[in-house]
Every structure is written in C-alpha cells, then in structure tokens.
C-alpha cells in the first residue's frame, strides 16, 4: 500500500512540476494542487489552504464540502501546525483537543505548514478524510514536497 501511495504522490509531483512551469500565479497553483489531491488520493474528503491574513487564518482555495471561512486563533489542527511550524497528523480528529469541526463527517486530518520563498509560515495545506487513520508519515513527507513546489 505504501509503495502505491508513494508512486501516486510521485506522479502528482511530476504533473504539478509540468503544470507550474507554465504558470506562476500562486492561487492557480494552489487550486491545481487541491484538484489533483482531491481527485487522485484515496479518502481525501476535503483539500484546501488556509492563509494567514493579519493574524487571522482564513480559507483559501479548496475542494470538497463547504469550509469554515475563518478558524479561531490557536484552536484546532491548522493552528497547531502553524504554532509548531511542522506537519501535524491526526488519526482521530475527535480525540484532538480543540478540534474545529467544519464538517462532522471528518474523521482524520493532516496539516502541512505553507512557507513562502523566505521560509515564513503564511498558511497551511489542510486535508481531511472521512476515514479514520487515513494519513501517515508518507503523506506528510510527500505533501511537504508538494507545497514547496508552489513557490519554485
């Protein structure tokens, strides 16, 4: 299963690199990442970006059901990822203290910090699954690589 997942991520990475060579717009790139992950990865129920705007975490481009427009400061998995400046994998969102439930069908989650060219955290890539324990370190590693592509 891990080899299959890794191969799928590698194909997505290659496809994104080809597409990004033709387009430098960050919102277009984010939207493309969302679409590929949402449609190509198993169990990705919601895929999107939350962006830091004047100390607030607001929804950016996404795919999936309706999202929370703004996430309360220092609550939930997205803020945990920003505050820790690292990926956060949550096998069971209901066991995560302060979890923000934008959709009750969400069972597990992974959040990857989004860094600009200077290395500052400017938001996160947030992915929810309607399956418990859907994410692991393989996802974290490849998703970190994919978000780096946004600013190349």
C-alpha positions in Angstrom: 0.0 0.0 0.0 2.8 2.5 0.9 4.6 1.8 -2.4 1.3 2.5 -4.3 0.7 5.7 -2.3 4.3 6.9 -2.9 4.0 6.2 -6.6 0.8 8.2 -6.7 2.4 11.1 -5.0 5.4 10.9 -7.3 3.1 11.1 -10.4 1.2 14.1 -8.9 4.5 15.8 -8.2 5.7 15.3 -11.8 2.3 16.6 -13.1 2.4 19.6 -10.9 6.0 20.5 -11.9 5.0 20.4 -15.5 1.9 22.5 -14.9 3.7 25.0 -12.7 6.4 25.6 -15.4 3.6 27.3 -17.4 2.0 29.3 -14.6 3.5 31.4 -11.8 0.2 32.5 -10.2 0.0 31.2 -6.6 -3.8 30.9 -6.5 -3.8 29.0 -9.7 -1.1 26.7 -8.3 -3.0 26.2 -5.0 -6.2 25.4 -6.9 -4.3 22.8 -9.0 -2.8 21.1 -6.0 -6.2 20.9 -4.5 -7.8 19.4 -7.6 -5.1 16.8 -8.1 -5.0 15.6 -4.5 -8.8 15.6 -4.1 -9.4 13.5 -7.2 -6.3 11.3 -7.1 -5.8 10.3 -3.5 -7.9 7.8 -1.6 -10.0 9.1 1.2 -9.2 12.8 0.7 -12.6 14.3 1.6 -11.6 17.9 1.8 -8.4 19.5 0.5 -7.6 23.2 0.8 -5.5 26.0 2.0 -6.0 28.3 5.0 -4.0 31.5 4.7 -2.7 33.8 7.4 -4.1 37.3 6.9 -3.3 39.9 9.6 -3.2 37.3 12.3 -6.3 35.5 11.1 -6.5 32.1 9.4 -8.9 32.4 6.5 -9.9 29.9 3.9 -8.2 30.0 0.5 -8.7 27.7 -2.5 -10.2 24.4 -1.7 -12.1 21.3 -3.0 -14.8 19.4 -1.1 -17.7 20.4 1.1 -18.3 23.9 2.5 -15.4 25.1 4.7 -15.1 27.2 7.8 -14.3 30.7 6.5 -12.1 31.6 9.4 -10.5 29.4 12.1 -10.4 30.7 15.7 -6.9 31.7 16.8 -4.8 28.9 18.4 -7.6 26.3 18.1 -7.6 23.1 16.0 -5.2 21.2 13.9 -4.4 24.1 11.5 -3.3 26.4 14.2 -1.3 23.6 15.9 0.6 23.2 12.7 1.3 26.9 12.4 2.3 27.2 16.1 4.6 24.2 15.9 5.8 25.1 12.4 5.5 21.4 11.4 3.2 18.9 9.9 0.5 17.5 12.2 -1.1 14.1 11.5 -4.3 13.4 13.4 -5.6 9.8 13.2 -8.8 10.6 15.1 -9.9 14.3 15.0 -12.4 13.7 17.8 -9.5 12.9 20.1 -7.6 16.1 19.2 -8.1 18.8 21.9 -9.8 21.8 20.5 -10.5 20.3 17.1 -12.5 22.6 14.8 -15.3 20.6 13.1 -16.2 22.3 9.9 -17.8 19.1 8.7 -18.9 16.4 11.1 -18.0 13.7 8.6 -14.3 14.4 9.0 -12.5 11.5 10.9 -8.8 12.1 10.4 -6.7 15.1 9.3 -3.2 16.2 8.1 -2.0 19.7 8.1 1.2 20.9 6.4 2.7 24.4 7.0 2.9 26.6 3.9 6.1 28.6 3.7 6.9 31.4 1.3 10.2 31.8 -0.5 11.7 33.4 2.6 10.7 30.4 4.8 7.9 32.2 6.7 4.8 30.3 7.5 2.0 32.0 5.6 -0.7 29.4 6.0 -1.4 25.7 5.8 -2.5 22.9 3.4 -5.3 21.2 5.3 -6.6 17.7 4.3 -9.5 15.9 5.9 -10.6 12.3 5.4 -13.9 10.7 6.1 -11.9 7.6 7.1 -10.2 7.2 10.5 -6.4 7.0 10.5 -6.1 7.8 6.8 -2.8 9.7 7.0 0.8 8.8 8.0 4.4 9.9 7.7 4.4 9.0 4.0 1.7 11.6 3.4 3.4 14.2 5.5 6.7 13.7 3.6 5.2 13.9 0.1 2.8 16.7 0.9 5.6 18.8 2.3 7.4 18.4 -1.0 4.2 19.3 -3.0 3.7 22.6 -1.0 7.4 23.5 -1.7 6.6 23.3 -5.4 4.1 26.2 -5.0 7.0 28.7 -4.6 9.6 27.4 -7.1 
